[in-house]
Amino acid sequence: MPSNSRNQRAIDKHLKEIAKGYERAARRTPIRVPIQTQVSAAVSSVPGRDTAEGDPILERLLLWLDDQAQQNPAHYVDVTQFVENEQLDGEDASVLAFELEQRELVKGMHGWGEATHVNLTAAGRAAVHRLKKLRGDRAARLRYTMDAFLRWLFDNAGDQSPTDPSLFLATPSAYFAGAAISGTDLDQALPYLTEHNLIERIDTDTVAITPEGAGCALSGGSVQDHINQPRPGTTYNNYLPNAKGVIIGEQQHFTQNNTDGVDPTLFVQLAGYVGQISGTLGMPEPDRVELERVAQDLHDEATSESPEPGRLRQFTTQLKDKLLEAGATMAATMGVQMAEQALGALV
């Protein structure tokens, strides 16, 4: 009986430790109710909420497990080794293993003392493949960098205290698809956040979050959601309405019937985006005027009764070339990405 009592106390203690780990995980990654929305083809390629993507630590763990599996196929691996190697002092290996198993990305051993031993499932290997492929999506990496940095800045300096942005690179959140965010990624994200008044430069080495940036973080949405939301009284570089009374960039879901089978939505969105950011690119005045003229031409063609694919291609290519000439700012880069997506729809 005394032996049984000691065993029961040991079991109770172990269960309490696991429960504490679950509580820490819940604080780190609170449960969110998903809202189904219509998304574009570019966004729909991002893995869903039932995978590990979007959780930097689980992404890194998946890739680590894949490396271990390359060395010892079919062997169960102790997640504790990952936590120790990565010096993740605040993480509980049993909770990380449980989270992956709940997503059916790993299969666990459930004998006594083996709660942290797992092996990748077929779904886990597929998730690893997606992560490795996602690393090559530069636009997605920069979007993630902006979102993660702004949340980190709000959590650590929400009172608008000046902060060294490079400190973000040493945090667990500074990983995209399992790979570390680079200083170059951060350098490209910061000007975009500054342009849209989400952060402000205090001096050459520090930034501070703005009230608008704090509002973006509190909303729980992405930086792009915040920037693209309709704002009362917004105009787009003084473009006049076309014959249908529509201002460039104002429409969100533009559809039109035509005999050529061309969906003008992407071209209308591109023209509107260029109209919004043209004044932020630092271009010489003649170049800016020419950029806006081409954007107006693209908008007029895309909203005509029967858009001609050749002219859509011509104006979109011109916009892409002019954005490339404008320099490697975040705003220009995203415009180039939108142009490439629109051109791809014509193939």
C-alpha positions in Angstrom: 0.0 0.0 0.0 2.7 2.6 0.8 4.3 1.8 -2.6 0.9 2.4 -4.3 0.5 5.7 -2.5 3.9 6.9 -3.7 3.1 5.9 -7.2 -0.2 7.7 -7.1 1.4 10.8 -5.7 4.0 10.6 -8.5 1.2 10.3 -11.1 -0.7 13.2 -9.6 2.4 15.4 -9.7 3.1 14.5 -13.3 -0.5 15.3 -14.4 -0.3 18.6 -12.6 2.9 19.5 -14.5 1.2 18.6 -17.8 -1.8 20.8 -16.9 0.5 23.7 -16.1 2.1 23.3 -19.5 -1.3 23.3 -21.2 -2.1 26.6 -19.4 1.1 28.1 -20.6 0.4 27.0 -24.2 -3.1 28.4 -24.0 -1.7 31.8 -22.9 0.8 31.7 -25.7 -1.6 30.6 -28.4 -5.2 31.4 -27.4 -8.0 29.6 -29.1 -9.6 31.7 -31.8 -12.9 31.0 -33.5 -12.3 31.0 -37.3 -14.4 33.2 -39.5 -15.0 31.9 -43.1 -14.4 34.6 -45.6 -13.9 34.8 -49.3 -10.2 35.0 -50.2 -8.2 35.4 -53.3 -6.3 32.5 -55.0 -3.0 34.0 -53.6 -4.2 33.8 -50.1 -6.0 30.5 -50.3 -2.7 28.7 -50.8 -1.7 29.4 -47.1 -2.2 26.3 -45.0 -5.2 26.1 -42.8 -5.7 26.4 -39.1 -5.6 22.7 -38.4 -1.8 22.6 -39.3 1.2 23.9 -37.4 1.8 26.8 -39.8 1.5 30.1 -38.1 3.0 28.9 -34.8 6.7 29.6 -35.0 7.7 27.1 -32.4 5.6 24.2 -33.8 6.9 25.0 -37.3 10.5 24.7 -36.0 9.7 21.5 -34.2 8.2 19.9 -37.3 11.2 20.7 -39.3 13.5 19.4 -36.5 11.5 16.2 -36.4 11.9 15.8 -40.1 15.7 16.1 -39.8 15.6 13.5 -37.1 13.5 11.2 -39.3 16.0 11.5 -42.1 18.7 10.1 -39.8 16.5 7.5 -38.0 13.4 6.6 -40.1 10.4 5.2 -38.1 12.1 5.9 -34.8 10.2 7.9 -32.1 12.0 11.1 -31.1 12.0 12.8 -27.7 10.7 16.4 -28.1 12.6 17.3 -24.9 15.8 17.3 -26.9 14.3 20.0 -29.2 13.3 22.2 -26.2 16.8 21.8 -24.7 18.7 22.3 -28.0 16.7 25.5 -28.8 16.9 26.7 -25.2 13.1 27.2 -25.0 13.0 27.5 -21.3 9.3 28.5 -21.1 8.1 25.6 -23.2 6.9 22.2 -22.0 7.9 19.3 -24.3 4.9 17.2 -23.5 2.5 20.1 -24.4 4.3 20.7 -27.8 4.0 17.0 -28.5 0.3 17.0 -27.5 -0.4 20.0 -29.8 1.1 18.3 -32.8 -0.7 15.0 -32.0 -4.0 16.9 -31.8 -3.4 18.1 -35.3 -2.6 14.5 -36.4 0.9 15.7 -37.5 2.7 13.2 -35.2 2.0 9.9 -33.6 2.9 9.6 -29.9 4.0 6.9 -27.6 1.7 6.7 -24.6 3.6 4.5 -22.2 4.6 5.8 -18.8 7.3 8.5 -19.2 7.0 8.6 -23.0 4.5 11.5 -23.4 7.2 13.5 -25.3 8.2 10.7 -27.7 6.7 11.2 -31.2 7.0 10.2 -34.8 5.9 12.1 -37.9 2.7 11.0 -39.6 2.0 11.3 -43.3 0.1 14.5 -42.6 3.2 15.7 -40.7 5.5 15.0 -43.6 3.1 16.9 -45.9 3.1 19.8 -43.5 6.9 19.9 -43.6 6.8 19.9 -47.4 4.4 22.9 -47.3 6.6 24.8 -44.9 9.7 24.3 -47.1 7.7 25.5 -50.1 6.3 28.5 -48.2 9.8 29.7 -47.4 10.1 30.8 -51.0 7.1 33.0 -50.9 8.8 36.4 -50.3 5.6 38.4 -50.1 4.2 36.0 -47.4 7.4 36.2 -45.5 7.3 40.0 -45.5 3.7 40.1 -44.5 4.4 37.8 -41.6 7.4 39.9 -40.6 5.3 43.0 -40.4 2.6 41.3 -38.4 4.9 39.5 -35.9 7.1 42.6 -35.4 4.1 44.9 -34.7 2.7 42.4 -32.2 6.0 42.0 -30.5 6.5 45.8 -30.3 3.0 46.2 -28.8 3.6 43.5 -26.2 7.0 44.9 -25.2 6.6 48.7 -25.7 2.9 49.4 -26.1 3.4 52.6 -24.1 5.3 54.0 -27.1 8.7 53.6 -25.5 11.6 53.8 -28.0 12.8 50.3 -28.7 15.7 48.8 -30.8 13.9 46.8 -33.5 16.7 44.4 -33.9 15.8 42.9 -30.5 12.9 41.3 -32.2 15.2 39.0 -34.2 16.2 37.2 -31.0 12.6 36.2 -30.1 10.8 32.9 -30.7 8.3 34.8 -33.0 11.1 35.8 -35.4 10.7 32.7 -37.5 8.7 32.2 -40.8 8.0 28.7 -42.0 10.6 27.4 -39.6 13.4 29.7 -40.8 14.8 32.7 -38.9 13.6 36.2 -40.0 16.7 38.0 -41.4 17.8 41.5 -40.7 17.1 42.2 -44.4 13.5 41.1 -44.0 13.1 43.4 -41.0 14.8 46.3 -42.8 12.2 45.9 -45.6 9.2 45.7 -43.2 10.0 48.7 -41.1 9.7 51.4 -43.8 6.3 50.0 -44.8 5.1 50.1 -41.2 6.4 53.7 -41.0 4.8 54.8 -44.2 1.4 53.7 -42.9 1.9 55.4 -39.5 1.9 52.1 -37.5 5.4 52.9 -36.1 7.6 55.9 -36.0 11.4 56.3 -36.1 12.7 57.9 -33.0 16.4 57.9 -34.1 18.6 55.8 -36.3 18.5 52.8 -33.8 15.0 52.9 -32.2 11.4 53.0 -33.2 8.1 53.3 -31.2 4.6 52.1 -31.9 2.0 54.7 -32.7 -1.5 54.9 -31.5 -2.7 53.6 -34.9 -0.2 50.8 -34.6 -1.5 49.9 -31.2 -5.0 49.9 -32.6 -4.0 47.5 -35.3 -2.4 45.1 -32.8 -5.5 45.3 -30.6 -7.8 44.5 -33.5 -6.2 41.1 -33.9 -6.1 41.4 -37.6 -3.1 41.7 -39.9 -1.3 44.8 -41.0 -2.7 44.4 -44.5 -6.3 44.1 -43.1 -5.8 47.3 -41.2 -4.3 49.3 -44.1 -6.8 48.1 -46.6 -10.0 48.6 -44.6 -12.3 51.3 -46.0 -11.9 54.7 -44.4 -14.5 57.4 -44.5 -13.5 60.3 -46.8 -10.6 58.4 -48.4 -9.6 59.4 -51.9 -7.1 57.9 -54.2 -4.7 60.6 -55.4 -7.5 62.7 -56.7 -8.5 60.4 -59.5 -11.8 61.4 -60.9 -14.6 58.9 -61.2 -14.8 57.1 -64.6 -17.9 57.0 -66.7 -19.5 54.5 -64.3 -18.9 56.8 -61.3 -16.2 54.5 -59.7 -13.0 55.9 -58.3 -9.9 53.8 -58.8 -9.3 51.5 -55.9 -12.7 52.0 -54.4 -14.2 48.8 -55.5 -13.6 45.7 -53.4 -15.4 43.0 -55.5 -15.6 44.1 -59.1 -17.1 41.6 -61.6 -18.0 42.1 -65.2 -19.4 40.1 -68.1 -17.3 40.0 -71.3 -16.9 37.7 -74.2 -13.1 37.2 -73.8 -13.4 35.4 -70.4 -11.2 38.0 -68.7 -11.8 38.7 -65.0 -10.8 42.3 -64.5 -10.8 42.2 -60.7 -7.0 41.8 -60.2 -6.3 44.7 -62.7 -8.8 47.0 -61.0 -7.2 46.2 -57.6 -3.7 46.8 -59.0 -4.6 50.2 -60.5 -6.2 51.3 -57.2 -3.2 50.1 -55.1 -0.8 52.0 -57.4 -3.0 55.1 -57.0 -2.8 54.8 -53.2 1.0 54.3 -52.9 2.4 56.4 -55.9 3.0 59.4 -53.6 5.0 57.3 -51.1 7.6 55.9 -53.6 9.9 58.9 -53.7 9.8 59.1 -57.5 10.6 62.2 -59.4 7.5 64.1 -60.2 7.4 63.3 -64.0 7.8 59.6 -63.2 5.1 59.7 -60.6 2.7 61.4 -63.0 3.5 58.9 -65.7 2.9 56.0 -63.2 -0.5 57.3 -62.3 -1.4 57.9 -65.9 -0.7 54.2 -66.7 -2.7 53.2 -63.6 -5.6 55.3 -64.9 -5.3 53.7 -68.3 -5.3 50.2 -66.8 -8.3 51.1 -64.7 -10.2 52.4 -67.7 -9.5 49.3 -69.7 -10.4 46.9 -66.9 -13.7 48.7 -66.2 -14.7 48.9 -69.9 -17.6 46.9 -71.3 -15.2 44.4 -72.9 -11.6 44.6 -71.6 -9.0 43.6 -74.2 -6.4 41.1 -72.8 -3.6 42.6 -74.9 -4.1 46.1 -73.5 -4.5 44.8 -70.0 -1.2 43.0 -70.4 0.5 46.1 -71.9 -0.6 48.5 -69.1 0.1 45.9 -66.3 3.6 45.2 -67.7 4.3 49.0 -67.8 3.2 49.4 -64.2 5.4 46.5 -63.1 8.4 47.9 -64.9 7.9 51.3 -63.4 7.5 49.9 -59.9 10.7 47.9 -60.3 12.4 51.2 -61.3 11.0 52.9 -58.2 13.3 50.8 -56.0 13.0 47.9 -53.5 10.6 49.5 -51.0 7.9 47.3 -49.5 5.1 49.3 -51.2 6.8 48.9 -54.6 7.5 45.2 -54.0 3.9 44.4 -53.2 2.8 46.3 -56.3 5.1 44.1 -58.4 3.7 41.0 -56.7 0.1 42.1 -57.6 1.2 42.9 -61.2 2.7 39.4 -61.6 -0.5 37.8 -60.2 -2.6 39.8 -62.6 -0.4 38.9 -65.6 -0.6 35.2 -64.5 -4.4 35.3 -64.8 -4.0 36.1 -68.5 -2.0 33.0 -69.3 
